Amino acid sequence: MNIQSETVRRYVLEHLEDGSFAVGKRLPGFRKIAEELNVSGPVVQNALNTLVNEGILTATPRSGLYVDPDWTYREIRGSLRVYLTGHLLPWLEKFRAEMGRELPQLHVSTRFQRCPLEITTTIPAQSRHEEFMDLMPILKECYPDLNPFYAEQLKPFTTGGRLTALPFVFSPRLIALNRRMLREAGCAEPSPSWTISDFAALIAKLRAKFSQEVILSHLSIWFFWINFVLSCGGTLFDPQDPKTVRFDSPESLEGLRISRELCRPAAAEIPLCDSAVTIIDRQTLCRLRDEMKDGWLYLPIPGNTPEHTGISMQATELFAVRRDSLDRDLIAPIIRFLWSEKFQDHLATIRYGIPIRKSSAKKSFADCREPDSLFRRYCPQIRNEYLISDPDLMLLVSRGICRILAGPGKLENEVADLAFAVRKYIEYRW
């Protein structure tokens, strides 16, 4: 497709992304588009016909072109899906601008449900690894010397020698406490050396003053229980043998018991920044900086012993490419940019996570303000092996444990039942 056709294509896709072209809405006529973009009518017609063939637009005889109701479920060439959060990723506009100049055929989307290229997070990257191609050969072409980078971050996303997702920013997690609500509940501010028993005492005081809905954000439940499993010395699966279930071990059960007692799911969902207690990584803190700029106390995740305090499951953002992608010419430029000093230094400037490039990470922590000193201090204690090897297993484990924690049944029995089901799934799956 030539440059003018790409211009027309980008025009339509960008209007779909920002909602200007809504489902069922008739597009402007091709002559109007041609005039607006200063391209020829036949070029506009050909580009629009391509979008019709891809299922993005629907042609209605004697009426015109309309946005297809299912356009977000189409998979189109040259598209990169960026995972959605409640807030726009702070680096996204810079990425769009830079890639738009270098790769005008690339469409960066937050609306498409499925794309050949993806920016994703830790759990999807690991659980969907079979869907993604090996990026290691291309990475070595782009960056033969890995010494300037935290190359150990590649290991959790390398399966059978295949690098199926490329991390470019990561972070440990911390507990954030709302100082105003602590004061109202008569809670003294805990010290960084606190333990789970200290956390339990704090939650009890908060419950005496506030409803469960405002103590702990529903959005934090997953991150709380997995981290308490870790901080009690447990894990989901054996790191040496990911097919061996470990979430019913005594250590993991202790973490789940604590999660059930302290992190009860609430009926209503509230934003993280409106709760008394939340768990947060450096990326999320950057996205919520305006809402959480004052009045918060940051502490490491407490352990059942001082040695386990500060252990947390890592938050990562990664680039991945579907195995069936035909956009192989886009991969190397994207990798070069994501790991470039320019982009990594941008992440450092906005203090977004910990950049994968060591020099940029150092710049990111230059002033070591709070809570950055804690993020830096507890980096050596992050864990990054969820070890959930496919999407169905991920749903079985996550939904099963969340349901168990929310229910009234005997914890040991219900976890044993879930562990049995997971072992059988693994046995039949492999």
BELWO-V926582 format. One record per pair of residues at least 24 apart in sequence whose C-alpha atoms are under 7 Angstrom apart, sorted by the first residue. I is the first residue (numbers start at 0). J is the second residue. D is the distance in whole Angstrom. If there is no record, write none. Layout:
BEGIN
i = [I & I]
j = [J & J]
d = [D & D]
END
This chain:
BEGIN
i = [3 & 4 & 4 & 4 & 5 & 7 & 7 & 8 & 16 & 16 & 20 & 21 & 22 & 22 & 22 & 23 & 23 & 23 & 23 & 24 & 24 & 25 & 25 & 25 & 25 & 26 & 26 & 71 & 71 & 71 & 72 & 72 & 72 & 74 & 74 & 75 & 76 & 76 & 77 & 77 & 77 & 77 & 78 & 78 & 78 & 78 & 78 & 78 & 78 & 79 & 79 & 79 & 79 & 79 & 79 & 79 & 80 & 80 & 80 & 80 & 80 & 80 & 80 & 80 & 80 & 81 & 81 & 81 & 81 & 81 & 82 & 82 & 82 & 83 & 86 & 88 & 89 & 115 & 115 & 115 & 116 & 116 & 116 & 117 & 117 & 117 & 118 & 118 & 118 & 118 & 119 & 119 & 119 & 120 & 120 & 120 & 121 & 121 & 121 & 122 & 124 & 125 & 125 & 125 & 125 & 126 & 126 & 126 & 126 & 126 & 127 & 127 & 128 & 130 & 130 & 131 & 131 & 131 & 131 & 131 & 132 & 132 & 132 & 132 & 133 & 133 & 133 & 134 & 134 & 135 & 135 & 137 & 138 & 141 & 141 & 147 & 147 & 148 & 148 & 148 & 149 & 149 & 149 & 155 & 155 & 163 & 164 & 164 & 164 & 165 & 165 & 165 & 166 & 166 & 166 & 166 & 167 & 167 & 167 & 167 & 167 & 167 & 168 & 168 & 168 & 168 & 168 & 168 & 169 & 169 & 169 & 169 & 169 & 169 & 169 & 170 & 170 & 170 & 170 & 170 & 170 & 170 & 171 & 171 & 171 & 171 & 171 & 171 & 171 & 171 & 171 & 172 & 172 & 172 & 172 & 172 & 172 & 173 & 173 & 173 & 173 & 173 & 173 & 173 & 174 & 174 & 174 & 174 & 174 & 174 & 174 & 175 & 175 & 175 & 175 & 175 & 175 & 175 & 175 & 176 & 176 & 176 & 176 & 176 & 176 & 177 & 177 & 177 & 177 & 177 & 178 & 178 & 178 & 179 & 180 & 184 & 191 & 191 & 192 & 193 & 194 & 194 & 194 & 194 & 194 & 194 & 195 & 195 & 195 & 199 & 202 & 211 & 212 & 212 & 212 & 213 & 213 & 213 & 214 & 214 & 214 & 215 & 215 & 215 & 215 & 216 & 216 & 216 & 216 & 216 & 216 & 217 & 217 & 217 & 217 & 219 & 219 & 220 & 220 & 223 & 224 & 224 & 226 & 226 & 227 & 227 & 228 & 228 & 229 & 229 & 230 & 230 & 230 & 230 & 230 & 230 & 231 & 231 & 231 & 235 & 236 & 241 & 242 & 244 & 244 & 247 & 247 & 247 & 259 & 263 & 264 & 280 & 281 & 281 & 282 & 282 & 285 & 285 & 297 & 309 & 309 & 310 & 310 & 311 & 311 & 311 & 312 & 312 & 312 & 313 & 313 & 313]
j = [38 & 42 & 43 & 46 & 104 & 43 & 46 & 46 & 108 & 110 & 66 & 66 & 66 & 67 & 68 & 65 & 66 & 67 & 68 & 65 & 66 & 63 & 64 & 65 & 66 & 64 & 65 & 110 & 111 & 112 & 111 & 112 & 113 & 113 & 114 & 114 & 115 & 326 & 104 & 105 & 106 & 326 & 105 & 106 & 107 & 108 & 114 & 115 & 116 & 106 & 107 & 108 & 114 & 115 & 116 & 117 & 107 & 108 & 109 & 111 & 113 & 114 & 116 & 117 & 118 & 108 & 109 & 117 & 118 & 119 & 109 & 118 & 119 & 109 & 286 & 286 & 286 & 320 & 321 & 324 & 319 & 320 & 321 & 318 & 319 & 320 & 316 & 317 & 318 & 319 & 316 & 317 & 318 & 315 & 316 & 317 & 314 & 315 & 316 & 385 & 164 & 156 & 386 & 387 & 388 & 387 & 388 & 389 & 390 & 393 & 389 & 390 & 163 & 321 & 322 & 163 & 319 & 320 & 321 & 322 & 163 & 320 & 321 & 322 & 161 & 162 & 163 & 162 & 163 & 161 & 162 & 331 & 334 & 331 & 335 & 356 & 357 & 355 & 356 & 357 & 355 & 356 & 357 & 383 & 384 & 319 & 317 & 318 & 319 & 317 & 318 & 319 & 315 & 316 & 317 & 318 & 316 & 317 & 337 & 338 & 354 & 355 & 315 & 316 & 352 & 353 & 354 & 355 & 313 & 314 & 315 & 316 & 352 & 353 & 354 & 280 & 281 & 313 & 314 & 315 & 352 & 353 & 280 & 311 & 312 & 313 & 314 & 374 & 377 & 378 & 381 & 278 & 279 & 280 & 311 & 312 & 313 & 278 & 279 & 280 & 297 & 298 & 299 & 300 & 277 & 278 & 279 & 297 & 298 & 299 & 300 & 276 & 277 & 278 & 279 & 295 & 296 & 297 & 298 & 275 & 276 & 277 & 295 & 296 & 297 & 275 & 276 & 294 & 295 & 296 & 294 & 295 & 296 & 294 & 275 & 208 & 298 & 299 & 305 & 301 & 301 & 302 & 303 & 304 & 305 & 308 & 301 & 302 & 303 & 261 & 261 & 265 & 265 & 266 & 267 & 273 & 274 & 275 & 274 & 275 & 276 & 274 & 275 & 276 & 277 & 268 & 269 & 270 & 271 & 274 & 277 & 264 & 265 & 268 & 269 & 277 & 278 & 262 & 264 & 278 & 255 & 258 & 311 & 312 & 254 & 258 & 254 & 255 & 310 & 311 & 301 & 302 & 303 & 307 & 308 & 310 & 302 & 303 & 307 & 385 & 386 & 386 & 425 & 418 & 422 & 414 & 415 & 418 & 404 & 405 & 405 & 314 & 351 & 352 & 351 & 352 & 350 & 351 & 370 & 377 & 380 & 380 & 381 & 380 & 381 & 382 & 381 & 382 & 383 & 381 & 382 & 383]
d = [7 & 6 & 7 & 5 & 6 & 6 & 6 & 6 & 7 & 6 & 7 & 7 & 5 & 6 & 5 & 6 & 5 & 7 & 7 & 5 & 6 & 7 & 6 & 4 & 7 & 6 & 6 & 6 & 4 & 6 & 6 & 5 & 7 & 6 & 5 & 7 & 7 & 7 & 6 & 5 & 6 & 6 & 6 & 5 & 6 & 7 & 6 & 6 & 6 & 6 & 5 & 6 & 6 & 6 & 4 & 5 & 6 & 5 & 6 & 6 & 7 & 6 & 6 & 5 & 6 & 6 & 5 & 6 & 5 & 7 & 6 & 6 & 6 & 6 & 6 & 7 & 7 & 6 & 5 & 5 & 6 & 5 & 6 & 6 & 5 & 6 & 7 & 6 & 5 & 6 & 6 & 5 & 6 & 5 & 5 & 6 & 6 & 5 & 7 & 7 & 6 & 6 & 7 & 7 & 6 & 5 & 4 & 4 & 5 & 7 & 5 & 6 & 6 & 6 & 6 & 5 & 6 & 5 & 4 & 5 & 6 & 6 & 6 & 5 & 5 & 5 & 5 & 5 & 6 & 7 & 5 & 6 & 7 & 7 & 6 & 6 & 6 & 6 & 4 & 5 & 6 & 6 & 6 & 6 & 6 & 6 & 6 & 6 & 5 & 5 & 5 & 6 & 7 & 6 & 4 & 6 & 6 & 6 & 6 & 6 & 6 & 5 & 6 & 6 & 6 & 5 & 5 & 5 & 7 & 6 & 4 & 6 & 5 & 5 & 7 & 6 & 6 & 6 & 5 & 7 & 5 & 6 & 6 & 6 & 7 & 5 & 6 & 6 & 7 & 6 & 5 & 7 & 5 & 4 & 6 & 7 & 7 & 6 & 5 & 6 & 7 & 6 & 5 & 6 & 6 & 5 & 6 & 6 & 5 & 6 & 6 & 6 & 5 & 6 & 7 & 6 & 6 & 5 & 7 & 6 & 5 & 7 & 6 & 5 & 6 & 5 & 6 & 6 & 5 & 7 & 5 & 5 & 6 & 7 & 6 & 6 & 5 & 6 & 7 & 6 & 5 & 5 & 6 & 6 & 7 & 7 & 5 & 5 & 5 & 7 & 7 & 6 & 5 & 7 & 6 & 7 & 5 & 6 & 5 & 5 & 6 & 6 & 6 & 5 & 6 & 6 & 6 & 6 & 5 & 6 & 6 & 6 & 6 & 5 & 7 & 6 & 6 & 7 & 7 & 7 & 6 & 5 & 5 & 6 & 5 & 7 & 4 & 6 & 7 & 7 & 7 & 4 & 6 & 5 & 6 & 6 & 6 & 5 & 7 & 7 & 6 & 6 & 7 & 7 & 7 & 6 & 6 & 7 & 5 & 6 & 6 & 7 & 6 & 5 & 5 & 5 & 7 & 6 & 6 & 6 & 6 & 5 & 6 & 7 & 5 & 6 & 6 & 5 & 6 & 6 & 6 & 5]
END
